[in-house]
Amino acid sequence: MPDLPEMNRPAALPPVPQDVPVPDDSAEPAEGADPSARLELSEPGEWKRVSPKYVLVEIVGTIVNAVVVCGGASLLWLLLDQTWALWVGIAVLVASIINLVFEPRRVRSIGYLLREDDLLFRRGILFQRFVAVPYGRMQLIDITRGPIARWLGLADLKFVTAAATAGVSIPGLPEADAESLRDRLVELAESRRAGL
């Protein structure tokens, strides 16, 4: 193979000196560390969390779903002698109990951060989701309240963006916070769209 001209040769990386420590990218974050520490944010800010009362909304929802599915499976098993329904009911019951154990931690993982140009939303324990919603792309900001959330004085704030396939919802906000955040986001969205 002929030698490549000097200008077309790939640049070789210099060797790493032996006395320089190499960062370990495989290291796990410290226990109790803030999840936002893993996400490099160019702007400092304080993550806002949802109300701790939202745990009750999630727990009631999980229990209601488990009762409905397990009740239906029990009826199929007892009345129609469908043994597969018994196993489905047991699986749903076990999954619901596991879900109830992790529910408080899942609720604590939900948060949002208002940045200069967008709202950053996070949720999830094992599978974390970070969504940035640019203020200029917000088309509709909606407040919804379910019966249990309304009883606890909570509301969900839902955003519809120009790309309606990726909707974002911040659940479990106190009603006053949801309304003031909605008004602030509408103001920011209008100012960003006017600047386009």
N, C-alpha and C positions, 0 to 999 in steps of 0.2 A: 504494500500500500504506500503510495507516495506521501511525502511529508506535506502537511497542510501549510499554506502560507501563514506567516506569523499572525496576521490579523484575523484569520478564521479559526485559530485554535481556541478551544474553550479555556477560560481562565481557571487556573488551579487555585484552590483555596490554600491559604498558608496553614502550616501545621499548628495545632493547639499546643502551647507550652504546657509542660507537665505540672508546673507549680500554680497554674491558674485553675480555680475550681469551676467545674462545669455544672450549670444549673440542672437539677433533676426535675424534668417535666412530669414524671410519673408520680410525684409526691401527691398524696391526698391533702386537701385542705384540713386545717386543724379542726377538731371537734368543737362545735359551737361557733365556728367562724361564720361571719355574715355571708350569705350566698352572693351578694353583690360584689364581694371582694374578688370573686372569680371573673366577674364581668368588668372589663376595663371601661369605666365611664369617664368621658373627657370632662364632664362637668360634675362638680360635687353636688350632692343633694341628699335629702333624707327620705328613705323609703317610708311610705305610709302604709299601715296595715289595716285590714278590715276589722270590724268589731268582733271581739271575742264571743259575743252572743250568737254570731253566725254559726258556731259549732252546733248549737241546738237545732238550727234550721236543717243542717246537713244530717244530723243524727236522726231527726224525725223523718226526713225523706228516705233515708236508708232503711229505717224500721218499717215504714209504710210499704216500700217496695218489697221488702222481704216477706212481710205478712201476706201481701197480695199474691206473690208468686208461690210461696210455700202453701198458702191456703188452696190455691188452684191445683197445685201438684198433689196435695193431700186428697182433695176431692176426686181427682182422676185415679189415684191409687185405691182409695176406699170404694168408690162407686163403680168404677169400670175395670178394676183389677189391673191397672197399668203399672207394672213394677218399675218401668223406666222413669215414671213421674216421681216415684219415691226418691230415686237417686238424684234427679234434677232438684227436688226440694231440699235434699240434704246439701247438695253442692251450693245452692243459693244461700242457704242458712250459714254455712261455713264461710263463704265469701263475704256475707253481710257482717258477720262477727269480726272478721279480719278488717273489713272496711271501717267498722265502728272503732276499733282500736287505734287506727291511724288517722281518724277524722280530725282530732285536735291539731295534730302536726300538719296535716294538709291545709287546714284553715290558716295556720300561722305562716305558711309559705306564700300565701296570696298577698301581693302588695303592688303599689304603683308609685311612680316617681314622675313629677312634672319637671321636664327639662326645658331648655330654651325653645326648641323647635318641635318637640314631640312629647307624648306621654308614653312612658315605658311601663309595661305591665308584666308581672311575673306570677307564676304559679307552678305547683308540682313539687314532689319530693324526689322520686326516682327519675321520672321523665320531666325535666324542668322545661318550662316554656317561657320565653321572653318575647314580647311583642312591642314594637315601637309604632305608635300611631301618630303620624304627623298632623299637627293642628290644621294645616291647610287642606287636608284630605277628608276631614270629618264632615259628613253630610247631615247626619242626624244623631242627636244624643237623647236617649230615651231613659226614663226612670220607670222601673217596674217593681211591684211589691206583691209577693205571694201572701197567702193568709197567715202563715206562721211568721214570716218576716215582718208583715204589717203589725202583728200583735206585739212583736219585740221592738218595733220602731226602726226597722231596717229596710233598705231598698237596694236594688241592683241598678247600676248605671251601665247602659248598653250603648255602644258606638256603632254606627254604620258609616263605613268609609266609601270613598270613590270606587275602590275595589271591594264590592260587597261580599266577595267570597270569604274574606277574613274578618269576621265580626269579633269584637272584643267586648267582654262583659266584666265589670268589676262588681262582684257580689258583696253583700253583707256590710254596706256602708250605713252609718246612721242617717236617718232621713235628712236632717239639716245639712250634714256634710255632703250628701248626694246632690241636694239642690244647689248648694253653693259651688260645688265642683262642676255641676252642669252649666251654671251661669258663667263661671270662669272659662270653661272650655269653649262655650259658644262665643264669648268675647274674643278669645284667642283665635278661634277658627275664622271668625269674620275679619279680624285684622290681618291674618295671614293670607286669606283669599283676596282681600283688597290690595295687598302688596304684590300679588302675582301679575 
